[in-house]
Amino acid sequence: MSLYLLAFLIGVIGGLRSLTAPAAVSWAARLGWLHLENTGLAFLGAAITPYILSALALGELIYDKLPQAPSRKAPPGFIARIVVGALCGAALAASSGALAGGLVAGVLGAIAGTLGGYEFRSRAAKAAGKDFPIALLEDAIAVCGAFWIVSR
């Protein structure tokens, strides 16, 4: 599968759940699936990083279901998703020397994931009459999708 497509897709995951993508990338680096040694992104493969990012991702999965959770389209959340998409896309492309291309693909994926995820969840929740089951579906898509992407 194309490296840029994978970078785009991990960006989409970052748009859906901002901390799931970096947690998955960090685990991939830690487990040796992703080689970030001797790059500026090597910190993602540090011994403690996947645990910290996983705990934060779990917290995000819980917080997202609460009524006071802000819109992912609000500037702080949207900007964070773009940064995460850039970071994760760059990480997937770093070992092949295509860091800049992966960064751009990750940013584009994050924008698509943020806006597309918002529309999907809004419309599906309206059709279902409930938001919670759709939010859980979105969680499952993000977690399973992230694992699938980093295992390629």
Residue, then its C-alpha position, 0 to 999 in steps of 0.5 A: m500500500s502506498l506510503y502516502l495513503l497510509a500517512f493520509l489514513i493515519g491523519v484521518i484517524g487523528g481527525l477522528r480521535s486525536l490521541t488514538a493515532p499517536a498512541a498507535v504510532s508510538w506502539a508501532a515504533r516501540l514494537g519495532w514495526l516503525h523505525l524512527e531511530n535517528t530521527g527527530l521522532a525517535f521519542l515516539g518509540a521511547a519506553i514510556t511514550p506508548y503508555i502515556l499516549s495510551a492513557l491519554a487516548l483512553g481518557e479522550l475516548i471517555y471524555d468524548k462521550l460527555p456533554q461538555a466535550p467541545s466540538r472537534k471543529a472548534p479551533p483548539g481541537f481542529i488545530a490539535r488534530i492537524v498537528v497530530g495528523a502531521l506528526c503521525g503522517a511524518a512518522l509513517a514516512a520517516s524511515s523511507g525519507a519521505l518525511a515532508g510528503g508524509l507530513v502533508a498527507g497526514v495534515l490532509g487526512a486530519i482535515a478530512g477525518t475531522l470534518g468527515g468524522y463530524e458529519f458522519r457522527s452528526r448524521a448517523a446520531k440523528a438517524a439513530g436517535k442517539d449519539f452514544p452508540i455512534a460515538l462507540l462505533e467511531d471509537a472502534i473505527a479509530v482504534c481498529g483503523a489505527f492498528w491496521i494502518v501501523s501494522r502495514 
